[in-house]
Amino acid sequence: MSLGKAMIHARKQKTAARAAAYAAESGTHAGIHAGHILQMPVLVLNASYEPINICGARRALVLVLKGIARTEEEHGTTLHAQRSFVAMPSVIRLLEYRRIPHQTRALSRKNILLRDRNQCQYCGVVLPSGELTLDHVVPRSRGGNSTWENLVACCHACNRRKGNRMLSEIDDMILLREPRPFSLHTSRQIMRMLGRGDDRWRKYLFY
């Protein structure tokens, strides 16, 4: 890349970055709140077009502006500053191939709820994250540990009902599915679930 082209590219990146920062504070095109737009899910593809992750739009925009990824599909909404507009990505692709290690995600409340799709693993009700808690299948007081295999998403009603007991001690209370570590296979299932109704994602997920 020539010096002139490099300078033009740098100016475009700075302009886009200012647009994102400005919109995050002052609003968006089409009347949608910027904070909501910047939190929208974006599908991340490897350089080989293999789906590998889902990130927030803010993170996706940073990757694109840094030249780490390129936008493959646009969301259809834009952030705007006084003199520029930034199209928000729906699907991005890394420009360099990244080897994805076969390891699970960090054990956290967020990832447990994501794995269980915000569904109580006892009664099956689906709730917002703030209305769910985590339950130790084998209570800690009975020797249970905080592991992928012993933690599940649980509504407050089921959590109170189960209390400090084992499932074998409660009539009509069973797990909907056996809890497992969060693997790449689990991530792919979630990607397909989230992308089922979005044509921009479908062609990368359903093959």
Secondary structure as the mmCIF struct_conf table of DSSP 4:
data_model
#
loop_
_struct_conf.conf_type_id
_struct_conf.id
_struct_conf.beg_label_comp_id
_struct_conf.beg_label_asym_id
_struct_conf.beg_label_seq_id
_struct_conf.end_label_comp_id
_struct_conf.end_label_asym_id
_struct_conf.end_label_seq_id
HELX_RH_AL_P HELX_RH_AL_P1 LEU A 3 SER A 26
HELX_RH_3T_P HELX_RH_3T_P1 HIS A 29 GLY A 31
HELX_RH_AL_P HELX_RH_AL_P2 ALA A 34 ILE A 37
TURN_TY1_P TURN_TY1_P1 LEU A 38 GLN A 39
BEND BEND1 MET A 40 MET A 40
STRN STRN1 PRO A 41 LEU A 45
TURN_TY1_P TURN_TY1_P2 ALA A 47 SER A 48
BEND BEND2 TYR A 49 TYR A 49
STRN STRN2 PRO A 51 GLY A 56
HELX_RH_AL_P HELX_RH_AL_P3 ALA A 57 LEU A 65
TURN_TY1_P TURN_TY1_P3 LYS A 66 GLY A 67
BEND BEND3 ILE A 68 ILE A 68
STRN STRN3 ALA A 69 HIS A 80
BEND BEND4 GLN A 82 ARG A 83
STRN STRN4 PHE A 85 LEU A 94
BEND BEND5 LEU A 95 GLU A 96
BEND BEND6 HIS A 102 HIS A 102
HELX_LH_PP_P HELX_LH_PP_P1 THR A 104 ALA A 106
HELX_RH_AL_P HELX_RH_AL_P4 ARG A 109 ARG A 115
TURN_TY1_P TURN_TY1_P4 ASP A 116 ASN A 118
STRN STRN5 GLN A 119 GLN A 119
TURN_TY1_P TURN_TY1_P5 GLN A 121 CYS A 123
STRN STRN6 VAL A 126 VAL A 126
HELX_RH_3T_P HELX_RH_3T_P2 SER A 129 GLU A 131
STRN STRN7 LEU A 132 HIS A 136
BEND BEND7 VAL A 137 VAL A 138
HELX_RH_3T_P HELX_RH_3T_P3 ARG A 140 ARG A 142
TURN_TY1_P TURN_TY1_P6 GLY A 143 GLY A 143
BEND BEND8 SER A 146 THR A 147
TURN_TY1_P TURN_TY1_P7 TRP A 148 ASN A 150
STRN STRN8 LEU A 151 CYS A 155
HELX_RH_AL_P HELX_RH_AL_P5 HIS A 156 LYS A 162
TURN_TY1_P TURN_TY1_P8 GLY A 163 ASN A 164
HELX_RH_3T_P HELX_RH_3T_P4 LEU A 167 GLU A 169
BEND BEND9 ILE A 170 ILE A 170
TURN_TY1_P TURN_TY1_P9 ASP A 171 ASP A 172
BEND BEND10 LEU A 176 ARG A 177
HELX_RH_AL_P HELX_RH_AL_P6 LEU A 184 GLY A 195
TURN_TY1_P TURN_TY1_P10 ARG A 196 GLY A 197
HELX_RH_AL_P HELX_RH_AL_P7 ASP A 199 LEU A 205
#
